[in-house]
Amino acid sequence: MEEIDLSSCCQGCGACCGYSQNWPRFSIESEEALALIPEALVNARQSGMRCEGDRCSALQGEIGKATACGIYAVRPDVCRTCMPGDAECAMARRKFRLPAIEAAYAGTASLISSSISSSSGASTESGLVDSVIGLRPPDRDGDDLVEPSRDSA
């Protein structure tokens, strides 16, 4: 089975960036990190990203087709923590009637981590990637469980 780079799913999705005007909020960003976000993209309360309806104004493209973040390198922490296939991703994708993302196997989590870390320059905490582990779809007949080996010696 081939590994799937789930981070590439984001460029064809963008659902998390259009889910709710309350989602792209600021939480634990430092003053220095917040200063890097263009003022025109910050809401009037200075509490998060400016939105047009529920859609973050930094989102470019069409949700479900092809999207990109206009400030990807300096995006807020809430944007960095939403991982392909996690609960938040699934909730946002449901809103736009997009199919759920499932990892081909748990080994894909390390691929996501390295891809996201290298593309953003930000470190990915292990807890973020842990939310992706275990998304391997079960075998249809249920025999994907491995019996423990029984040594007679």
N, C-alpha and C positions, 0 to 999 in steps of 0.2 A: 504494500500500500504506500502511496506517495504522500509526503508531508504537504500540508496545505498552509500557506502563509495567511493566517486569518487577518493580519493587519491590513492586507490589501482589500479586504471586504469593506473597510471604512470608506475607501475612495469611491466605491460604488453604492454607498448607503447614505450617510449623513443624517440618519433618523434621530440620533441622540442630540444633534445640533438643532433639530426642529421640533423636539418633543414638548418643551415647555419654556416659557420665558423665565421661570423660576429656577430652571436647571443650571444654566451657565452662571452660577453665583460664585463669588469669591469666598474663600474660607480661610485657608492657612497660608496664603501667599504672603511673601514679605513685601514691604513697601517698595523695595528695589524691583521685584518681579512685577508688581502692579504698575509701576512707572513705565515699564516696557510696552504695555498695552496701549495702543493709540486712544487718546481721550474720546475721539468720535465714536469709538466702539464700546465705551463704558456707559452704563445706564445712569440716569439722573441722580439716583440715590447713592451712586458709587459702590453698589453692593454686588454688581455682576456685569455681565455683558449686555449691551443694548440689544434688544430684539425687535423684530418686525413681526408682530403677532407672537407666535411661539418660536419663531425661527431666529437663531443667533445671527446678528448682522455680519459676523465674520465668515459665515458659511457661504461658499461660492458653489454654484452649480445646482443641479436638480436632484432632490432627494430620491433615492432609489435608482438613480441612473449613473451620475458621475458627480462627485463632490470633492471639495478641498476646503481646508481651513485657511483663511487669509492671514492668520497670525499663528500658524501651527507651532513655530519655535517658541513662542511666548504665551501659548494658550494657558488658561487657568488650570489649577490642580484638578477640579472636578472633571474637566475634559480629559486630563491625562489618566484618570482612574477608571473611566469607562472603557472596558476591554471588550473586544469582539466576542460575542457569545455569552457574556455575563448577564446577570439579572436585569441590569439597567438597559443594556443593549437589547435584550429580548423584549422588554417592555416598550422601548421606543420603536422597535421594528414592528411590533403588533399594531401600534397606532397607525402606521403607514401601510399596514397589511403586507409587510415584507416577510418572507420565510425566516424562521429561526436559523441561526448559525450554529452548526455543530462541528466540533473539531474531529478530524479523521481519527486521531488517537491522542492520548495525553501528552505524548512527546512533543506535540505542536506548541505547548505552552512555552518551552524554551525558545522556540523559533519566534513566537510573538514577542517575548521579552527582549531578545536581541535585536529584532527588527525595530521595535518601538524605541528602545534605548539609543540605537545608532541613528535613527532618523530624527529624533527630537533633541538629542544631546542630553536628555534628562535621564536620571536613573529610575528604573522601575523597581518598586519595592516588591519583595517576594509575595506578599499578601495579595497584590493585584493579579499576579499571574496565577496564584493558587485558585482564584475563582474560575479559571478556565479549565483546570485539570478535572478530569472525570466527565468531560462532555462527549466521550466516545459513545456513539450509539450502541446499545446492546445488540447482541446477535439475535436475529429474529426468532430462532428456536430456543433461545435461553441457554445454550450450552457454551457460552463464552466464558463461563467460570472455569478456572483451572483447579483440578483436584490436587491436593497436596500429595507429594511423592511419599510412598510407603516403602521404606527400606526394611527388609526382613532380617538384616544383620543386627 
